[in-house]
Amino acid sequence: MGKALLDGINSPADLKKLNVDELPMLAQEIRDIIINTVASSGGHLASSLGAVELVIGIHYCLNAPEDVVIWDVGHQAYAHKILTGRKDRFATLRKAGGLSGFPNKYESEYDVFTTGHGSTSISTALGIAAARDLENKHYKIVAVIGDASLAGGMAFEALNHAGHLRKNMLVILNDNEMSISKSVGALSKYLNRIITAPAYNRIRKDVEGLLTRVPRFGFRVIRAARRLEEGLKNLLVPGMLFEELGFRYFGPIDGNNVRVVIDTLKNITGLNEPILLHVVTKKGKGYSHAENGPEKFHGISSFDVDTGEKVLAAKDAVSREGFTKTFGNKIIEMAETDKRIVAITAAMPEGTGLDKFAKAFSDRFFDVGMAEQHAVGFAAGLARKGLKPVVAIYSTFLQRSYDQIFHDVCLQNLNVVFMLDRAGIVGEDGPTHHGVFDISYIRHFPNIVSMAPKDENELKDMFEWAVSYDNGPVAIRYPRGASYISKLSSGNSPQIVLGKGELLKQGRDVTIVSIGYMSNIALEAASFLMEDGIDAEVINARFIKPIDIELITKSFLKTGRLFTVEEGVISGGFGSGVLELIIDKVSKDTIIKNIALPDRFIEHGDRQKLLDKYGLSSKKIAEAVKKEWRR
Ligand SMILES: Cc1ncc(C[n+]2csc(CCOP(=O)(O)OP(=O)(O)O)c2C)c(N)n1
């Protein structure tokens, strides 16, 4: 079936040739493409479906790329990609070499900013507005931010500054009352009060009705009505937060009604001040499975369009618990007896495996919203009073909390347990989401212990150990998915002892010291090497800090050839840590090589393929060892 309207649209200029009456049909066509593509490639479906009319409205009324649009997180911007010349490549979404799942400044001039982390858009937009004014230019600037992202500290800091600078910019608050799960927090309750304030809503509807008849009434009448509405709004909705912060507040409007969106944008984009437009949308709009299950369809792998059921790859079909679930079950088991355990997530109870804990121990569970910095500061307070906070945050998002890890936790030497999920290459979400820096950004702080399990059984042991450790903070990192090599998962590994590694295989020719999941791969590499007559000793380091330098040195003195293997960036990584400690044992007759990710941002693509590309598959590790061996 031909896409009648979309066929002719290769840029926002083409979009503007359509009549407003045709736009709902266009929205439908865009939704069809999004649903069918994400069903095969996976991606952020529900958020993008909810924002289709908003995207159409923005590109209909603005003049991108001269006018600037910044998408917060950027996971809702699929329609933006489709309307800005990328519809023919949309089928390559998130695939290696294909379109990024997020705005990417290297991909299109319409993607002004590469994004993926939340709460940044207002700061960026304000910076661009200040630059525009210094250059005496006059383009428009819009930041589109979700209700959950607005609750992140950086967004609040930006609102505060924007109200002070009073730059001409538009912040569109895309409020679907959802984060990945239901939005939490006082701000969310406040927004809900605005949306549901009955008296105000009646007046708002009248004014909205007036707006749709703009040509007949003329701009001055509209302005007067708006002013009246705003005056009443301040009376009827207690404490107009955004107005107090220096923004003119408009809304809430129905963000899934493209005509209302366009009429409103036309009326407000000419105003020369900071404006906040509150738009209410339905997450998952237009696809019933996503409307009914927005959590499941926030970020989803391949699924069947008719049933909405996930299509499992053959390797996933085997029952595999995976690191996330293992942690989720273990913390429940331990919390039954250890009353000190409390759990904290930053808007990701499902993703971190804490959803079951939240149900089992609702009073000991805290979802702080998309506020990773606060999550860590909050944990510090809990730990200061003797509780055992477990902070579960993806490696990439914990980067937000760098200073809190330093100031609020390590400096105070508090017993906080950090669970860093998705540590390593995550795959299709790409450079904003790969968790490849945590080894480096954690290991240089005094007091903290840092570790990584080779498999799910070791994760359980390490978590148990971390909770029992009362001498300071502990971080445990583990990758996305499961350890697919089952031979390690016997559950009979030696006990966890602070700073002690595990000898996995004895050998006489070379030493391979690996950390975490890479120990699976290193062992496999050792068996490849054996085929070539090279007998590798393999050590599972277990601890990134403190490093078991005794075990490593002993092996190195025997073999004279040391290879470290880690799924993290090479600079300041685990291998660097080993080098720092072993430097005095190095001579011209010895070989040391760190096998790790290069000092560059890693693109999106299939996780296993990326690991191979960057030298972290068993074959590539064996090759690297052989190369040095032959020297
Ligand atoms: C700093 C940071 N923390 C967590 C995430 C993971 N994350 C991606 S989208 C999202 C929820 C966003 O909700 P909202 O801003 O309301 O947008 P919606 O998806 O509802 O449109 C979360 C928690 C992130 N991208 N960045």
The ligand as a Gaussian input file, in Angstrom:
#p B3LYP/6-31G(d) Opt

LIG

1 1
 C       19.865000      10.622000      33.011000
 C       18.977000       9.537000      32.514000
 N       18.418000       8.679000      33.393000
 C       17.621000       7.679000      32.956000
 C       17.350000       7.536000      31.631000
 C       16.502000       6.367000      31.139000
 N       15.236000       6.854000      30.594000
 C       15.057000       7.046000      29.274000
 S       13.569000       7.658000      28.923000
 C       13.102000       7.643000      30.537000
 C       11.747000       8.119000      30.924000
 C       11.449000       9.403000      30.269000
 O       10.171000       9.831000      30.642000
 P        9.659000      11.214000      30.084000
 O       10.724000      12.230000      30.100000
 O        8.401000      11.554000      30.805000
 O        9.366000      10.909000      28.552000
 P        8.319000       9.855000      27.933000
 O        9.117000       8.619000      27.638000
 O        7.243000       9.617000      28.919000
 O        7.854000      10.510000      26.696000
 C       14.123000       7.167000      31.345000
 C       14.045000       7.010000      32.800000
 C       17.948000       8.465000      30.746000
 N       17.762000       8.400000      29.416000
 N       18.731000       9.446000      31.211000

